Amino acid sequence: MFNDRDLGILGAGALLAVLCLFLPLSFAGKVVIGFLVLIGFMALALLRLGPDRVPLEVWLTRRFRYSMQTRQYVNQQTATRKTESVQSSQKQKPERPVKERPAIEHSAPSFSATPVVHPIDLAWNEVGVYPLLTALLGVVGVYFAVWLANGGAVELSFWFR
């Protein structure tokens, strides 16, 4: 029914956003940092990477496994022709063809080349909007209650006189 991974990430983000209230900053600084943390965790919960759109930890696991595995390289050489007779091949050793390599030019990278595109997607349909809004409104409610306790009620009383 629900994706536990996404709910766990959203819950951890909401908890860390509330714990930002303990930072030794002004209330406005706490609010900014807390909401940046919450938005970062929301993006992390929605983020899907790779051509098959997998979560970040699966994508990183695949990349790590690929980078650590051994690779097999093949030393390919040009094929020899057996059209000559056996006698001529014994008399004369075939010469290896010498391939000339073009000189390597060191220049600035050209920006006209096609860039490598890594597919990134946000899983709106998979996660849904309601868990995101629940986490956001929960954090806003906690911040509002803390603001009221720290003198916000006095400020509101001036508005409603």
N, C-alpha and C positions, 0 to 999 in steps of 0.2 A: 504494500500500500504506500508506504513512505520510504524514502531512501535514507537509511540511518546515517550513511556517510555525510550527506549534505546537511542533515539536521544536526549532527555532531559538530560539524564545522561552523554552522550558524550559531549554535549554542556556545561554543568556545569563543567565537567572535563577540557575542553579546556579553559574555562574562568578562572578557578582557576589556571591553569598552566600559563596563561598569567599574572594573578595577582601576581604570584610568582616573577615577575620581580621587584616588589616593596619591596622585602625583603632586609634587610640591610646586604647582603652578597656579595661576589665577583660574577662576572658574571658566572663563572664556577659553583659555588654553587647554583646560581639561576637556571641554566640550569638543574643541576642534580635533584634538588627538584621539579622543574616544570615538568620534564618528569616522575619522580616517581609518582607525583600526576596524571598526564595524564594516565599513564599505570594502576594505581589503579582504576581510573574511567572506563577505557576500560574493565578491568577485571570484575568490578561490573556490567557493562552493559551486558556482555556476560554470567555471572554466573547464572546457574540454579541448584537448590538444590532439594533434596527429591526424592522419588521414581517416582513421576510424573513430575519431572523437571520443577519446578515453579520458578519465580524470587525470589530474596532474601527477598523482603518485604512481599510477600505472604507467604513464608516459615516461616519467623519470626512471622507473625500474627498468623499462625496456631499453631506454637509452644507456643506462649503466651496464646492463647485461651485454648489450651490443658492443660497447666500448671495451669491455673486459674480455670478450671471447677471442679465441685465436682465429686468425684468418688464413686461408689457403691461397697462396699465390702460385700461379702457373708461369713457368718460364717458357714461353712459346717461341719457337724458332721457325724459320722459313722451311717449308717442305722441300725435300730433295727429289729430283726427278730420276726415275729409274728407266728412262727411255734409252740411255746409252747402254752399250753392251757391257758385260761384266769385265771383259778384257780391257777396255779403255778406261774403266773406272779404277782398275788395279794399276794401270800404268801411270795414270795421272790423278793426283788427289784433287778433289773438288775444292775450290776456294770458297770461303765463306763470304757471302755478300756483305759489303760494308755499307751500312746505312749512315748517311750524313745527317747529323742533327742540326736543326736551325739554331742560330744563336739566340740565347734567351735575352729578351729585352726587359730591362727593369724600368718600368714607367709607373706613373700614378694610376691607381685603379680607375677604370672608366665607369662612369655612372650611367652610361647609356645601355649597359648590359642588362638583361632581364634579371631582376632580383629573385632570390630564392624565397618562395612563399611557404611559410609553415602554417598549415590550417589551424585556426583558432575559432572556437565556437562557444557561445554561452548557452547552457542547457536550460532555457526558460521553461520549455514544456516538461522536461524531466523533473525539475525541482519545483516549479510553480511559484506563483507570486505570493501566496498566502504565508508560507514559512518566512519569506523575506520580510514581509510587512509585520508579521508577529514579532520577529526579532527587533526590527526597527522601532516599533511602537513600545515594546517592552523597555528598550534602552532609553527612549525619549521619556517614558513615564518615570523611570528611576532618576534620570537627570532632573526632571521637573520637581520631583519630591525633594531631592537634595537642594535644589535651588530655593524651594519654599522654606525648607528648614534653615537655610543660611541667610535669611533676610528677604527672600522673595515675597513672602506674605505681606511684609510692610510695604514693599513697592507696589504690590497689587492693591493694597488698601487705599493708596493715593489715587489710583485710577478709578476706583469705584465709590469715591466719596460723593 
